[in-house]
Amino acid sequence: MRDWQRALCLVLLGPVLWVQGKYVRKITPKLPEPDGPREGVTGRGPLLSLLIAGDSAAAGVGVSSQDRALCGQLVQQLSQRFTVTWQLKALTGLDSPGLESMLEAVGPQPIDVVVLSIGVNDVTNLMSPGAWVHWQTRLAQGILLRHSPKLLIHSAVPPMHGFTALPQPLRWFMGKWANEMNRMLEQSLQGEIRKFFRWPVHSAVSDGLASDGFHPGPLGYTAWATGLSEMISEVNFERRGG
């Protein structure tokens, strides 16, 4: 969906989308962030430092504990091959500008792998795809400067066209917006460090959702963590000097 198409949809469907958005915010249950540690060291093998940062999906909303969320499952899988030093910086409701502020508070330190999960709140705030890609570039520049990662993974905006919490046509509209963000970001990435990770949807999107129809559930987090683990394991992490 191009800029003029989004503008036309907003003109024609704006009142309906606004009413539906207010309704969804009112009736959708507010699930908490799960309990559990947000940093640690585990595993065996070569050392690997990991930072996961982002919004409520990164924080694990939709499951009862961090060990069932993205971070816990990803660390568990990576720890079978690496000694993983990991940290999670995530907050419900975070958008790209908010994530930049959060990451600026993380002190300069070498980190091998950074995984970003951000975008749903940018979609709901109607940030244009072009502006969103610009923000991902800003985030990457700061991360590269402070942490010099060997791999920076931009996890795609989730498949919002399958979010059962959203009624039609709001679901269709948000899905189109998110797809354009992903398309533009994937096309913009070059080089060996910044990678785009598209959500692995092998069946109905709803199968991987939590009870709120908006966040990942256990199956969604498992598929996400497995895909990321495979991408990370393809990289040769030679230890930094010192």
HUVEN-V464099 format. One record per residue. N is the residue number from 1. OMEGA is omega in whole degrees, 0 to 359 (NA if undefined). BURIAL is # if it has 9 or more other ideal C-beta (glycine too) atoms within 8 Angstrom, else .. Layout:
[[N/OMEGA/BURIAL] [N/OMEGA/BURIAL]]
//
This chain:
[[1/183/.] [2/184/.] [3/183/.] [4/178/.] [5/177/.] [6/179/#] [7/179/.] [8/178/.] [9/179/#] [10/178/#] [11/185/.] [12/186/.] [13/186/#] [14/181/.] [15/180/.] [16/181/#] [17/180/#] [18/180/.] [19/180/.] [20/178/#] [21/178/#] [22/181/.] [23/180/#] [24/179/#] [25/183/.] [26/189/.] [27/183/.] [28/180/#] [29/180/.] [30/180/.] [31/181/#] [32/169/.] [33/185/.] [34/175/#] [35/177/.] [36/181/#] [37/178/.] [38/172/.] [39/179/.] [40/177/.] [41/181/.] [42/175/.] [43/178/#] [44/180/.] [45/180/.] [46/181/.] [47/178/.] [48/177/#] [49/188/#] [50/172/#] [51/172/#] [52/185/#] [53/176/#] [54/191/#] [55/185/#] [56/178/#] [57/175/#] [58/181/#] [59/176/#] [60/178/#] [61/181/#] [62/176/#] [63/190/#] [64/182/.] [65/182/#] [66/181/#] [67/176/.] [68/182/#] [69/182/#] [70/186/#] [71/182/#] [72/181/#] [73/179/#] [74/179/#] [75/179/#] [76/180/#] [77/181/#] [78/183/#] [79/175/#] [80/181/.] [81/187/.] [82/163/#] [83/191/#] [84/168/#] [85/192/#] [86/174/#] [87/180/#] [88/176/#] [89/186/#] [90/183/#] [91/177/#] [92/178/.] [93/185/.] [94/171/#] [95/185/#] [96/176/#] [97/178/.] [98/178/#] [99/177/#] [100/179/#] [101/179/.] [102/183/#] [103/178/#] [104/180/.] [105/176/.] [106/185/#] [107/178/.] [108/180/.] [109/178/.] [110/177/.] [111/184/#] [112/186/#] [113/174/#] [114/177/#] [115/179/#] [116/173/#] [117/183/#] [118/174/#] [119/183/#] [120/180/#] [121/173/#] [122/176/#] [123/183/#] [124/174/.] [125/178/.] [126/171/.] [127/182/#] [128/178/.] [129/179/#] [130/178/.] [131/180/.] [132/178/#] [133/176/#] [134/179/.] [135/178/#] [136/176/#] [137/177/#] [138/179/#] [139/181/#] [140/180/#] [141/178/.] [142/180/#] [143/180/#] [144/181/#] [145/186/.] [146/191/#] [147/179/#] [148/182/.] [149/172/#] [150/181/.] [151/175/#] [152/185/#] [153/172/#] [154/178/#] [155/185/#] [156/169/#] [157/183/#] [158/181/#] [159/186/#] [160/176/#] [161/179/#] [162/180/#] [163/185/#] [164/176/.] [165/183/.] [166/175/#] [167/173/.] [168/9/.] [169/182/#] [170/180/#] [171/179/#] [172/183/#] [173/179/#] [174/178/#] [175/178/#] [176/180/#] [177/180/#] [178/180/#] [179/179/#] [180/174/#] [181/181/#] [182/181/#] [183/182/#] [184/180/#] [185/181/#] [186/179/#] [187/185/.] [188/187/#] [189/178/#] [190/178/.] [191/187/.] [192/187/.] [193/181/#] [194/181/#] [195/177/#] [196/179/#] [197/179/#] [198/181/.] [199/178/#] [200/179/.] [201/183/#] [202/179/.] [203/178/.] [204/180/.] [205/184/#] [206/179/.] [207/183/.] [208/184/#] [209/174/#] [210/184/#] [211/180/.] [212/180/#] [213/186/#] [214/182/#] [215/175/#] [216/169/#] [217/182/#] [218/180/.] [219/178/#] [220/179/#] [221/178/#] [222/180/#] [223/180/#] [224/181/#] [225/180/#] [226/178/#] [227/178/#] [228/180/#] [229/179/#] [230/179/.] [231/181/#] [232/184/#] [233/178/.] [234/184/.] [235/177/#] [236/183/.] [237/173/#] [238/184/.] [239/176/.] [240/181/.] [241/176/.] [242/NA/.]]
//
